[in-house]
């Protein structure tokens, strides 16, 4: 342990401090005595402490230990980590007592398994959760280095195969070298397996319809084998070929034909004999096929889209008709179409993910969208607060537009244990969305049931929607399933509600404990004009019972396999009870904001017989309107795309005059074409390069005025989206990095963000991260990279056979500093407060100083052998010598004086009088002492002054009789001007002398 100063030159402040203290000592500070000394001492200490603190006084300890951080590569290419764990454990067992170790694991990013510890029993387990599809050694080295202070013998032991694919371990090694941290490496050979991988797939960037082309595949293998290579276009197989591969690179080409225009994704997949790894058996690529546009038509009722397909095909627009259940779950597939049309499609048949993908395709990639009306469309289809409603130019709410019959609605929701997880959350979302859709005058109740019903929201009007929604959010899942008590309780409450329309929605995913007594309930419902719809969730639900209940209660039955459609079903049910959403009467639409569509209606418009009521959004353009007025034809720009709402139908039920109109085909074609992406050719060229978990985008343009700010919008297969701001490196050249954590297909579109808002700048394209480079066949240069890292940082290449060599050699010394600044400052502040108290407070400082001095002088009597004298013993010896000198050699022992005599003698001494002479003692002048007065008896009154006795007793007689000596006469003047002591006042040799009394008084004071 030692001390040192960080800024020793500040110790020169001691010179002016000494001058100041000397001046203070010599000056009169209106203090004196002990108080002045105390104040000066405190001030001296305060100044010294402050100077030491400013000079950086701190202690240090010299340590000779090793700090080692084990960095374990736990990516998928390393296989089972048990071998690493065992090696680390054996190495830790060989460390010194003061050596400390830590453990860090790394995959895509690093994670601390255990911090620095000297405990050998801390263990070497590797339990951190990591992303093993990538190897990021740079991240692991940075994290391991942060655990070390870089002083003394600090090092990192890296256990890896060196096959990094994220970051650069060499860059991290340079930083560690600058800090004095060495990196020892333990190369782990990659497990040799029989592997065949598709490393690359290439198709032309741009094709024309009916153009033939070749798909090129690069296949790498570690052994000779044979198998099959298949090529897919949008999951449709377009080619298959039997191939043989040899160790190393193998290239193959398969011929294809571009049949359909749009953006297409191609996949090459291999099936090889003896292949032991399937994670790298597929590769992907994108291309765009130019040709006639294509429209995807989704029809709710089969065979009702003939009018639409005929009109579009007459305008050279290709169509594809599918039911809503076949909507793709892949974002890339929507990019193959220029527009999407929903023809009277119920939202209960469209999954939540498909809705999100369609909304993203319109907003981010410029795909058009149009919804045609009908009894199952718009609000009647349950699209309230769905992603589809976001993309449409109209809203489903009708508040304040017309008088709608009051509605009493009770939701009966299964909350049994089987509903736990996403089911109960979607059920609560459905109930909350239904509550938001209703009006304040409507009545709603929510009863949840398991074995017994529980009224979450007793029937009440919607005066406080927030409170009702909050109650719905608190529904837990637990217990069994018993439907009858819940429906019975809901019916009892519904009979008390006085609304114009009354409806019950029952939802469950299980079998009821009892299936009897329902006939009476449904009869009561029909008698009181109460309807009930039922929703069966999953295959475990009692489908027969629920369907029978819905039919008996004049309601609708829904069978749901995709739970994400539950909110649309509940919204649809709530809207269908208010039939005013459907305006069923003939009228002629009025032209409002036609814009460039005015030429389509310059000769007038046909009449309609009905439509679904909606509300136009604030920025939407209403082209045709009803007398209400409600929008019949509305359009708007939504993000990069455009969407149109036609609130009447296109099947001929409400629009028979329109579909028979001679201009119908041209009008519908122009409306659909308006929704197509607004860029036919792009001045931008986009190239992508994948490196680890990042994709580098490079965008170049040859336009005359390149945008100042350009953004790239990236969408994945799961409707996720991220926006990347591209950096303009040069005029017309932009770059950016996209982080990807998993393989997949990604759509890319560009936005010009130079102005106040963003607008589409280029048609959508795509890029693919087929699989992580972690699964690529190793190039075998990982060990060389590890060796270069060890040489760069001054480390060693370790061996698997000798784990103890990590702690070989003598540890370098290092200094551990102890900062004393805070304690010095605290002490200076406390002493400063004490200095102020000494100088400012009026206290008996002199008495305090005297007592302190007395305490400092007091020492406990030493317990020694005979011959060691205390202060009292020395005083008694001195008294004996004086008595011998004055008593002429009398050596008789002194008699003990009575207590009264001792007290009087003590008091006389305390009062400053002369001690009484002992009987028979000769005075200093050689005269005989006066006869001693007779001592009073024990217990008598205090002594009084008496006359001298006539008879002269023998020497020592008075003492033996216990008589007290007479008081001394006043002194007389001796010749020469000195004071003469009266006769008989000399010191006595007996026990009653003044010296005896002095000793007795001193002993009593010591005992106190």
Steps between C-alpha positions, in 0.01 A plus 500: 500500500640838405398855422568727207389830354343550159603869493800529733584849378193625688682415822678836449184644649641390835742798488234775492292290739789491750548877471132555564498272804809670645334836457188365667704366790681830554192717458231575754179349378310608810541148632723389782610197688377159413233637263759672285715189478202283411378736224848527352540120504167440327576758233838341439341159450237638261763668282718188494208274405393730217854522362533119513168460322595747224834326460321170432602310808398136463615166618606209286549129536739300286327182375654208320207313349358406161168608352371259236173519304402185311312587179304201365367499143154340526379548143336209323819410316669409832263215578469363856659741755573228757859468379555874553344485846726213605816673375415827678429311824840323490675827429332682791604218734867585428479872582670668793322589821484871414434457126154601377303359207187589304304331219336662196306326221444638152273429207359792302573707812688436823353412840668485843475155657695594815689811609855506641526287811781330692271218612602169345153354566328771289474246218544508123141447382379662175130582534445839330234518227668601175422537131714215366428552132784752477856523637590845633847470655549878497199549727623227736853645519366847575282366781782290645736797490252713692534263797876567524673817618809444284742520795748227582455154351161527323416271211213344304488133401296467176363153422363497144529356151574851371221488238358843579231645276403814693750773584879476506699342783814668366349844560412401857853359544660836417298670771592232754867532409490875571362420846770243570267199495634188333274249324588132523321284242391138515411394143205261483492297185161504330320169504539329166164397355375392157336816379358635173389865491335733248717807539363722225203534266495745210215607273494802266410824677229582245295281268222546249191290485547182294879541512708188557789521745741286702509457876862449612576318824839474675526184712792426731563150637745330735463159335396339174133415473192528279153635549225723365495878441158666490411857399184675628330822392280634782478147647405359157748250366628602156795263458660183635831338409711203617856619579830365629732709716869471585692649795527874448291729277243369253293724267172409332250683278133417450288663231181687592226709338366832635126447474344752738596865545588646838759445770581131544708305749703200382629221720756229427490196726713183505433147620834316516588150614704497821458872578521546879397867520169630368534862619686606184307311233308795351581836345277782373493789256257762368422626153236722342312392188361782289174443317127564525387589854341242726220540753417265785124469557388361835131406490280428799242294307623267225396601151417863580809658338412437135412863434835615640717249314324564171541875529870481590594241239339715235751767600795253467534464877571150627299371794520224759197410714540329838287455815615696810626184667774471232649845559880452522694531823811615313556871439693433181198337335292818524773680306417285197175696453438859403174522695273298730116507495280379789160408352247483787742319734421459869779593738427185700654301214819706476771430754663778696841437344361516146338834582834634625685377191248662264512830691882492486499418128285808430678738736863402437516334159241687296262209437145619427192396699124521435207382709162435336190502721234247590329362806832357626720799426618817677339536844271204435813289446654589836786718371468752782848592631680245282808559281271485195298795633827696537569458127147594389385860437185443711433422866249248636358724775164673443457711816292810452387405146159344547277346761607142560290270719630464855683175562529281808800269467635241747831324431534152652874416493665172597788562742584137582858375523501393133452867401831606652756682291415659168138378500392693808692806385325498162165441671559806719610700194178397327285612792684832531470572127126427518459741791680772304269446205178546701336833580442658844131413498569130438513252788780246536582226746791254520478171687802267513455140599693190596320266739275791599412839345675820611358838402801705394281787381140499626256623228528880477491782247827612347539826687858410604664281236845529654388345828323213321804431280724499806275239665514280190880512500506341845340168395730208595484141372441212742267211582276271298216558250128517580296689239143466629526712819671781309239510219217476753642789702547707184139435396368602843683832475404552136128472590549808721649710214250722313686549170350485151731214403649246737777257413731251677840383369628170647866403451670183625776257402395198709234247588235591754469294819118479451312499167137502610238768559598725207165461323321703766762774469472529122119493514507789747736691268277456197190596700662824620669581162850440636754356256822314577804422283767249598870476423684167518878544536707201389426133449451435873184712515154337513414595141163318491373665818611850400358472150167370636480787752568764228236357265238464777560860618481647146870594504812409306759229565873553442766233499843655554833332442699825482449681832609830344160525327314524835505884516349521150227252594397693811503830310294348220243368745465836670458681168256248352257564783475859379346442156518873430856439379339369183312766306262298284316746274544622141687825428726663243850583627601864493835610353717686752882508473557310180835651405657313208208256510251763388525380142375158609168644618449791258201325343343426837503202737261207541286456807564269797267306730708481815838538667676464835516821699847630588667827597764661273837576661614859519762478223298270273349613168129414467423458128138376523265545795152390604220737609571429871780605415724194522798421278429257217834535322799641693876491448822619663877462510617274783875501546663384178178346368142594416169352609136529389170433681188405297227463765241342269546151356635382162302178478178665371280476812515876570683602183316325219476825303875556541614155386272529196627852423694510173780704660530270804808309377694813409402674822596208725825451308599865546412486870715190551786640290504811721599274790802353315851598614578844362847419366544293191875547474743596770805728473647317799721195498509303824773249586527303822789322667455271799771487768415308815185637653514821296397580145675792335276696265642708218266717296611694191296731279565674171227757549569868446390599850572221747309536828683649796359239734410143409354228724480125446196317637572133577217252555533134600277195467328566835378851423785649695647820367802719555595830340866569422625849425750479215816708511585698187868428440510685169244665270264221398661229716353384831595225745347350813518197727206276588527274805344155458489243779356210302492381140207573273369699207488879532315753285663835434351830391646852485347821635600853409501683835645830376180698550251522784370146444618172352400387152580191299815531294546157340308178444539227755782254476634242738801325642548169681710378788473127424663363814757613751864486388547293815378202299725552202762239433818609676786644299751377759676832568350554848807368685726736308289795610526391863878470473527852356287630786732340760810644330341845479420520873805313633303189593564130463351210306381253765451126481199287586733251671640747755228723651731590794734704279259795520643581845863403431769753582539761769229762523598856423457747781228759487404785722155530647422859598280608790347843459509702821358824362154451645614406855747794505229741389254370760760528776590856393132603505446353848813669637396827336166482683690430826728799435195726458355364824822571694522856372130590522344310790526640857591196707720453813799419285753543785319248721465262210871533427595438863284192518643373173852555630416318825361208303810488287730506809308231685654157467392176666719380790744238380457154651866416575706317754608636844736796478299680224365823643191697418484878540339463844769266620768745398313777679477289819872429486573870460276576802679238709837654422372845596354367827827330585690820429277714717429240771859444595516146389177377655397196304190389684223414261229758458173438673186498296289810555131469558269583209399837641862595532570393141211700368603809696856463383391459143281803525782702653727404216236579249445836665865594490578487883815361659487143619483435879822368657516151632522458881849500633651627178760771536453822305750622254641751749581231755222594733265246639155476353204613704299229678244343268130539579297198585337348195123476495330166522386314179171631382533830688426843355752671273817617665506844666795711591622422863750651726837333556513251783713585805648160546743388236435145394768270399605486136261295302247473780245722328521299193452179697199645680348629181518869599506763225773764480409859588459747216822678413550854633544777250851538369725765646773701341839350535811710535614624164146550371415130436194329615547288813308174533341455847624233720351161442411565134779301342439183314420202711627152454188332633204365299286803577732740331405732216692283255283203590191701436640618167565142391154389607335784305704426189406130513134585531522733200671228296226247580235743389 
